[in-house]
Structure formats: structure tokens, C-alpha cells
Amino acid sequence: MAEGSADYSRGLDGLRCAALALEDAGLDHWFFGGWAVDLWVGRLTRPHDDIDVLVWRRDARRVDDALEAAGWVHAPTPEDLVGTSYVRNEYELQLTFVVPGEGGGVVVPVPDQPIALSEGDLAFALRDVGDVSIRVLTLEMMLAIKGSPRQDEVGGAKDRADLAALRSALESS
């Protein structure tokens, strides 16, 4: 997919829109996934089907209000396990809810298999897209997440490609 393509433009517009909506509402959030990789690398590394963002479960109502005010439409699916989806201009935003861990830190509350993301506060960095600063997980956190590729063929291939791109960003910094 070329950076000038409609899918790229729609995704980039969605990324900016979601970031501004969450930031303007004063909500903690952390972008991760393929778009966050691109923000670290400074270029489009591969096509993206969606935008991934972590938000506090306790803020779900406020997140919904902020996103809907920005033109996102809630589009839950039966597969929603620890998050939900929104759509705007035919582009998907995938929310993953996080909760405080028992001993502190941040956890993705997957039933019977919670995923500890951090032992303390979830760190982020600001990466700019034009005039918008976007909160993304730190490079170290992104490397850790992508360092354990998903088991399915498609997801695993994306994770391996993302990991290689992130390592190149680390080496050039």
C-alpha cells in the first residue's frame, strides 16, 4: 500500500482523530500495534487493518462519549473479549481495556489468563504526525510486546515484521 493510497490516508486520519478525541477528553490512552510501529520508525512499514489503543476499563463510558463526539460509531462484535471496536470512514479503531494489577501495574484482563503489561505506570512517548502528538507505548514496551509473536500465521507474520522494523528504529536512535 502506498502512503498516498486511500487506505493509508483513511488510517492516518483515523489515528489523528482518535488521538485528539482521547487527548481532548483528558483520557489516559496508549496507542500500540502497527500504527505505533510506524510512528516509531517514521514511515509506513506495512498495510494496517485497524488502529489499536489501550484505555482504562473504568473510563469506558467517557471514552465512548469522546469517540462518538468525534464521529466514531461503536461497532461491538461477539468476539469482543477485553475491548470493543469503533468505525469511522470505514476504518476500525480497536480498544483494549486495561485494569490496575493486584500489586500495582497494568493488566489486560483476559479471562483466566490476564496479561501483565507493566509492574508500574504504563509509560508512553509522544510521536508526532504533522501537528498532532500521539501517545504511543515506549519503544522498549513495543519491543517486548512484539518479541512474542502471536501463534496464528497472519498475526505472527505481522508481529515478526513489526519487531524487525522496531529493532531498526532502535539501532538508528
C-alpha positions as CSV (number, residue, x, y, z in Angstrom):
1,M,0.0,0.0,0.0
2,A,1.5,3.3,-1.0
3,E,1.5,6.1,1.5
4,G,-0.7,8.1,-0.8
5,S,-3.4,5.4,-1.0
6,A,-6.9,5.9,0.3
7,D,-6.5,3.2,3.0
8,Y,-3.3,4.9,4.3
9,S,-5.0,8.3,4.3
10,R,-8.1,7.0,6.0
11,G,-6.0,5.2,8.6
12,L,-3.8,8.2,9.3
13,D,-6.9,10.4,9.5
14,G,-8.4,7.9,12.0
15,L,-5.3,7.8,14.0
16,R,-5.2,11.6,14.3
17,C,-8.9,11.9,15.1
18,A,-8.9,9.2,17.8
19,A,-5.7,10.7,19.4
20,L,-7.2,14.2,19.5
21,A,-10.6,12.9,20.9
22,L,-9.0,11.0,23.7
23,E,-6.4,13.7,24.5
24,D,-9.0,16.5,24.4
25,A,-11.2,14.5,26.8
26,G,-8.2,14.1,29.2
27,L,-8.3,10.3,29.0
28,D,-5.2,8.1,29.6
29,H,-4.5,6.1,26.4
30,W,-1.7,4.3,24.7
31,F,-1.5,3.5,21.0
32,F,0.2,0.3,20.1
33,G,0.2,-2.2,17.2
34,G,1.1,-1.5,13.6
35,W,0.5,2.2,13.6
36,A,2.6,2.7,16.7
37,V,5.4,0.8,15.0
38,D,5.1,3.2,12.1
39,L,5.3,6.2,14.5
40,W,8.5,4.8,16.0
41,V,10.0,4.0,12.6
42,G,8.9,7.2,11.0
43,R,7.3,5.6,7.9
44,L,4.6,3.2,6.8
45,T,6.1,-0.3,7.3
46,R,3.1,-2.4,6.2
47,P,-0.7,-2.1,5.5
48,H,-2.9,-1.8,8.5
49,D,-6.4,-3.1,9.0
50,D,-7.1,-1.1,12.1
51,I,-5.8,1.2,14.9
52,D,-5.0,-0.3,18.3
53,V,-5.3,1.7,21.5
54,L,-5.2,0.8,25.2
55,V,-7.6,2.6,27.6
56,W,-8.7,2.1,31.2
57,R,-11.8,0.0,31.6
58,R,-13.0,2.4,34.2
59,D,-13.1,5.1,31.6
60,A,-15.2,3.1,29.1
61,R,-18.2,5.5,29.2
62,R,-16.0,8.6,28.8
63,V,-14.0,7.0,26.0
64,D,-17.3,6.2,24.3
65,D,-18.6,9.7,24.7
66,A,-15.3,11.2,23.3
67,L,-15.1,8.9,20.3
68,E,-18.7,9.3,19.4
69,A,-18.4,13.1,19.6
70,A,-15.5,12.8,17.1
71,G,-17.6,10.8,14.6
72,W,-16.7,7.2,15.6
73,V,-19.5,4.7,15.7
74,H,-19.5,1.9,18.3
75,A,-19.3,-1.4,16.5
76,P,-19.1,-4.2,19.1
77,T,-18.7,-7.8,17.9
78,P,-19.4,-11.1,19.5
79,E,-15.6,-11.7,19.6
80,D,-15.0,-8.7,21.9
81,L,-13.3,-10.2,24.9
82,V,-11.4,-7.4,26.6
83,G,-12.2,-4.5,24.4
84,T,-14.5,-3.2,21.7
85,S,-14.4,-1.6,18.3
86,Y,-15.4,1.7,16.7
87,V,-15.6,2.6,13.0
88,R,-15.2,6.0,11.3
89,N,-14.9,6.5,7.5
90,E,-14.8,2.7,7.0
91,Y,-11.7,2.4,9.3
92,E,-11.7,0.4,12.5
93,L,-10.4,1.5,15.9
94,Q,-9.8,-1.4,18.3
95,L,-9.9,-0.6,22.0
96,T,-8.3,-2.9,24.5
97,F,-9.3,-2.3,28.1
98,V,-6.7,-2.4,30.9
99,V,-7.2,-2.6,34.6
100,P,-4.9,-2.0,37.6
101,G,-3.0,-5.1,38.6
102,E,-3.3,-6.6,42.1
103,G,0.1,-5.4,43.2
104,G,0.1,-2.3,41.0
105,G,0.9,-2.1,37.4
106,V,-1.4,-2.5,34.4
107,V,-3.1,-5.7,33.2
108,V,-5.1,-6.7,30.2
109,P,-7.9,-8.7,31.9
110,V,-8.1,-11.7,29.6
111,P,-10.3,-14.2,31.4
112,D,-8.3,-17.0,33.1
113,Q,-5.1,-15.6,31.5
114,P,-4.6,-11.9,32.4
115,I,-1.6,-10.3,30.7
116,A,0.6,-8.1,32.8
117,L,1.8,-5.1,30.7
118,S,3.8,-3.4,33.4
119,E,4.7,-3.5,37.1
120,G,4.2,0.2,37.5
121,D,2.6,3.0,35.5
122,L,2.3,2.3,31.8
123,A,4.9,4.5,30.1
124,F,4.4,6.3,26.8
125,A,6.2,8.6,24.5
126,L,4.8,11.3,22.2
127,R,5.3,10.8,18.5
128,D,4.3,13.5,16.1
129,V,2.1,13.1,13.0
130,G,2.0,16.6,11.5
131,D,0.7,18.9,14.2
132,V,-0.7,16.1,16.3
133,S,1.3,14.5,19.1
134,I,0.2,10.9,19.7
135,R,0.8,8.9,22.9
136,V,2.3,5.5,22.0
137,L,3.8,2.8,24.2
138,T,7.5,3.3,24.7
139,L,9.9,1.7,22.2
140,E,11.0,-0.8,24.9
141,M,7.4,-1.8,25.6
142,M,6.7,-2.2,21.9
143,L,9.8,-4.4,21.5
144,A,8.6,-6.5,24.5
145,I,5.1,-6.9,23.1
146,K,6.2,-7.7,19.5
147,G,9.0,-10.0,20.8
148,S,6.4,-12.7,21.5
149,P,4.7,-13.2,18.1
150,R,1.1,-14.4,18.0
151,Q,0.6,-18.1,17.2
152,D,-1.5,-17.7,14.2
153,E,0.2,-17.4,10.8
154,V,-1.1,-13.9,9.8
155,G,-0.7,-12.3,13.2
156,G,2.7,-13.9,13.8
157,A,4.0,-12.7,10.4
158,K,2.8,-9.1,11.3
159,D,4.5,-9.3,14.7
160,R,7.8,-10.5,13.2
161,A,7.8,-7.7,10.6
162,D,6.9,-5.2,13.3
163,L,9.7,-6.5,15.5
164,A,12.3,-6.1,12.7
165,A,11.1,-2.6,12.0
166,L,11.3,-1.6,15.7
167,R,14.8,-3.1,16.0
168,S,15.9,-1.0,13.1
169,A,14.4,2.1,14.8
170,L,16.3,1.2,18.0
171,E,19.6,0.7,16.1
172,S,19.2,4.1,14.3
173,S,18.4,6.0,17.5
